[in-house]
């Protein structure tokens, strides 16, 4: 495989991971049983599920209740992903790729590693399941087969989750139509109920007429309760799949504040609180904005600043602007990155670049009917602005 084909394959791999539209904060609860099972099978101190995107490795581990994130270039599993097959390293501290890493040094350093790629049905390796230990080990072939089954189950659950998200989106659209019906029904039913109450309060000559009105009132009340139930259930179903500005801000803060702090960068979120009553689909928002923030962290020097502005603007557009005072980019290079060039670049602290961030965001924003605009000057910083229609 030549260099261009390698870059193209890597781009497709990262694009596939972004299609899963994962909220890494919630993966620990979903997969803690599988990572614990892997550790038990291998009889190792630790087991981890590592998902590797354009900049970071996101980790679900058997010995913590919190998700973890490290820079991609610090990852061992990136080599398993690249190899596309099981990788076993008896002594990490004697391997030249890792011998200088802090996590292998000293008596408390990691020694043993075994990683298995997380391969999707379409062939992309989106990460790895790995087991590690503080001492050398020898895992027999039959246990390695069991670990492969665990890795397959991780991917299967992720793929099922993605399919469910698509179905949920379709269901949400159908429920919107159902809600409209419910609103349409409430009008006439409310009128019937009001008429029945009015007639009930008048002096009537026949008791049967009063009983008849009572039946109308009871039926109308049941219909009103039914339509209220429809609306209440929809609110509960939409809560998980929809954000407001504050909820989006909290998710992004939790995911990216530590990477920024590790590089001594001030990451600030500014959202329009007066527009917090708007709800919008979370579909693809986390990978879109996450790539922009991670890109800014990479190309902003220590002690620099990044501001993320969240707003709802005219014509019901969700507007997200990520502004940094980093190294910036020339107009010619920017045009190449938003089109076909898959070149690499170095971050301000020497971080390895993979050249895919802007391309990925451009593709994802376009797939949901949005628009991406990037303004940048070399040595003065970059502002990336995304505008996405909100369906009322």
QUIFEN-V734773 format. One record per residue. N is the residue number from 1. RES is the residue in one small letter. SS is DSSP state (2 for helix, 1 for strand, 0 for the rest). PHI is phi as a letter, one per 30 degrees, with the letter a starting at -180 (none if undefined). BURIAL is I if it has 9 or more other ideal C-beta (glycine too) atoms within 8 Angstrom, else O. Layout:
n = [N;N]
res = [RES;RES]
ss = [SS;SS]
phi = [PHI;PHI]
burial = [BURIAL;BURIAL]
This chain:
n = [1;2;3;4;5;6;7;8;9;10;11;12;13;14;15;16;17;18;19;20;21;22;23;24;25;26;27;28;29;30;31;32;33;34;35;36;37;38;39;40;41;42;43;44;45;46;47;48;49;50;51;52;53;54;55;56;57;58;59;60;61;62;63;64;65;66;67;68;69;70;71;72;73;74;75;76;77;78;79;80;81;82;83;84;85;86;87;88;89;90;91;92;93;94;95;96;97;98;99;100;101;102;103;104;105;106;107;108;109;110;111;112;113;114;115;116;117;118;119;120;121;122;123;124;125;126;127;128;129;130;131;132;133;134;135;136;137;138;139;140;141;142;143;144;145;146;147;148;149;150;151;152;153;154;155;156;157;158;159;160;161;162;163;164;165;166;167;168;169;170;171;172;173;174;175;176;177;178;179;180;181;182;183;184;185;186;187;188;189;190;191;192;193;194;195;196;197;198;199;200;201;202;203;204;205;206;207;208;209;210;211;212;213;214;215;216;217;218;219;220;221;222;223;224;225;226;227;228;229;230;231;232;233;234;235;236;237;238;239;240;241;242;243;244;245;246;247;248;249;250;251;252;253;254;255;256;257;258;259;260;261;262;263;264;265;266;267;268;269;270;271;272;273;274;275;276;277;278;279;280;281;282;283;284;285;286;287;288;289;290;291;292;293;294;295;296;297;298;299;300;301;302;303;304;305;306;307;308;309;310;311;312;313;314;315;316;317;318;319;320;321;322;323;324;325;326;327;328;329;330;331;332;333;334;335;336;337;338;339;340;341;342;343;344;345;346;347;348;349;350;351;352;353;354;355;356;357;358;359;360;361;362;363;364;365;366;367;368;369;370;371;372;373;374;375;376;377;378;379;380;381;382;383;384;385;386;387;388;389;390;391;392]
res = [x;x;x;x;x;x;x;x;x;x;x;x;x;x;x;x;x;x;x;x;x;x;x;x;x;x;x;x;x;x;x;x;x;x;x;x;x;x;x;x;x;x;x;x;x;x;x;x;x;x;x;x;x;x;x;x;x;x;x;x;x;x;x;x;x;x;x;x;x;x;x;x;x;x;x;x;x;x;x;x;x;x;x;x;x;x;x;x;x;x;x;x;x;x;x;x;x;x;x;x;x;x;x;x;x;x;x;x;x;x;x;x;x;x;x;x;x;x;x;x;x;x;x;x;x;x;x;x;x;x;x;x;x;x;x;x;x;x;x;x;x;x;x;x;x;x;x;x;x;x;x;x;x;x;x;x;x;x;x;x;x;x;x;x;x;x;x;x;x;x;x;x;x;x;x;x;x;x;x;x;x;x;x;x;x;x;x;x;x;x;x;x;x;x;x;x;x;x;x;x;x;x;x;x;x;x;x;x;x;x;x;x;x;x;x;x;x;x;x;x;x;x;x;x;x;x;x;x;x;x;x;x;x;x;x;x;x;x;x;x;x;x;x;x;x;x;x;x;x;x;x;x;x;x;x;x;x;x;x;x;x;x;x;x;x;x;x;x;x;x;x;x;x;x;x;x;x;x;x;x;x;x;x;x;x;x;x;x;x;x;x;x;x;x;x;x;x;x;x;x;x;x;x;x;x;x;x;x;x;x;x;x;x;x;x;x;x;x;x;x;x;x;x;x;x;x;x;x;x;x;x;x;x;x;x;x;x;x;x;x;x;x;x;x;x;x;x;x;x;x;x;x;x;x;x;x;x;x;x;x;x;x;x;x;x;x;x;x;x;x;x;x;x;x;x;x;x;x;x;x;x;x;x;x;x;x;x;x;x;x;x;x]
ss = [0;0;2;2;2;2;2;2;2;2;2;2;2;2;2;2;2;2;2;0;0;0;0;2;2;2;2;2;2;2;2;2;2;2;2;2;2;2;2;2;2;2;0;0;0;1;1;1;1;1;1;1;0;0;0;1;1;1;1;1;1;0;0;0;0;0;0;1;1;1;1;2;2;2;0;0;2;2;2;2;2;2;2;0;0;0;1;1;1;0;0;2;2;2;0;0;0;0;0;0;0;2;2;2;0;0;0;0;0;0;0;1;1;1;1;1;1;1;1;0;0;0;0;0;1;1;1;1;1;1;1;1;1;0;0;0;0;0;0;0;2;2;2;2;2;2;2;2;2;2;2;2;2;2;2;2;2;2;2;2;2;2;2;2;2;2;2;2;2;2;2;2;2;2;2;2;2;2;2;2;2;2;2;2;2;2;2;2;2;2;2;2;2;2;2;2;2;2;2;2;2;0;0;0;0;0;2;2;2;2;2;2;2;2;2;2;2;2;2;2;2;2;2;2;2;2;2;2;2;2;2;2;2;2;2;2;2;2;2;2;2;1;1;0;2;2;2;2;2;2;2;2;2;2;2;2;2;2;2;2;2;2;0;0;0;1;1;1;1;1;1;0;2;2;2;0;0;0;0;1;1;0;0;0;2;2;2;2;2;2;2;2;2;2;2;2;2;2;0;0;0;0;0;0;1;1;1;1;1;1;1;1;1;0;0;0;1;1;1;1;1;1;1;1;0;0;0;0;0;0;2;2;2;2;2;2;2;0;0;0;0;0;0;0;0;0;0;0;0;0;0;0;0;0;0;0;2;2;2;2;2;2;2;2;2;2;2;0;0;0;1;1;1;1;1;1;1;0;0;0;1;1;1;1;1;1;1;1;1;0;0;0]
phi = [none;d;d;d;d;d;d;d;d;d;d;d;d;d;e;d;d;d;d;d;h;d;c;d;d;c;d;e;d;d;b;d;d;d;d;d;d;d;d;d;d;d;h;c;d;b;b;b;c;c;c;c;c;d;b;b;c;c;b;c;b;d;b;a;c;c;d;b;b;b;d;e;d;d;d;d;d;d;d;d;d;d;d;i;a;e;b;b;b;d;b;d;d;c;c;d;d;b;d;c;d;e;d;c;d;i;d;c;d;d;c;c;b;b;b;b;d;c;c;d;d;c;j;d;c;d;l;a;c;b;b;b;b;d;b;d;b;b;c;d;e;d;d;d;d;d;d;d;d;d;d;d;d;e;d;e;d;d;d;d;d;d;d;d;d;d;d;d;d;d;d;e;d;d;d;e;d;d;d;d;d;d;d;d;d;e;e;d;d;d;d;d;d;d;d;d;d;d;d;d;d;d;d;c;d;b;d;d;d;d;d;d;d;d;d;d;d;d;d;d;d;d;d;d;d;d;d;d;d;e;d;d;d;d;d;d;d;d;e;d;c;b;c;c;d;d;d;d;e;d;d;d;d;d;d;b;d;d;e;d;d;d;c;h;c;d;c;c;c;b;b;d;d;d;c;d;d;d;c;b;d;d;e;i;d;d;d;d;d;d;d;d;d;d;d;d;d;d;c;c;d;e;i;d;b;b;c;c;c;c;a;c;c;e;i;h;c;d;c;b;b;c;c;b;c;d;d;i;a;d;d;d;d;d;d;d;d;d;c;b;d;c;d;c;a;c;d;d;c;i;d;d;c;c;i;c;e;d;e;d;d;e;d;d;d;d;d;c;i;c;b;c;b;b;c;a;b;d;i;b;j;b;b;c;c;c;b;b;d;c;d;d]
burial = [O;O;O;O;O;I;I;I;I;I;I;I;I;I;I;I;I;I;O;I;I;I;O;I;I;O;I;I;O;O;I;I;O;I;I;I;I;I;I;O;I;I;O;I;O;I;I;I;I;I;I;I;I;I;I;I;I;I;I;I;I;I;O;O;O;O;I;O;I;I;I;I;O;O;I;I;I;I;I;I;I;O;O;O;O;I;I;O;I;O;I;I;I;O;I;O;O;I;I;O;I;O;O;I;O;O;O;O;I;I;I;I;I;I;I;I;I;I;I;I;O;O;O;I;I;I;I;I;I;I;I;I;I;O;O;O;I;O;I;O;O;O;I;I;O;I;I;I;O;I;I;O;I;I;I;O;I;I;I;O;I;I;O;O;I;O;O;I;I;O;I;I;O;O;I;O;O;I;I;O;O;I;I;O;I;I;O;O;I;I;O;I;I;O;I;I;I;O;I;I;O;O;O;O;O;O;O;O;I;I;O;O;I;I;O;I;I;O;O;I;I;O;I;I;O;O;I;O;O;I;I;O;O;I;O;O;I;I;O;O;I;I;I;I;I;I;O;I;I;O;I;I;I;O;I;I;I;O;I;I;I;O;I;O;I;O;I;O;I;O;I;I;O;O;I;I;O;I;O;I;I;I;I;I;I;I;I;I;I;I;I;I;I;I;I;I;I;I;I;I;O;O;O;I;I;I;I;I;I;I;I;I;O;O;O;O;I;I;I;I;I;I;I;I;O;I;I;I;I;O;O;O;O;I;O;I;I;I;O;O;O;I;O;O;O;O;I;I;O;O;I;I;I;I;I;I;I;I;I;I;I;I;I;I;I;I;O;I;O;I;O;I;O;I;O;I;O;O;O;O;I;I;I;I;I;I;I;I;I;I;O;O]
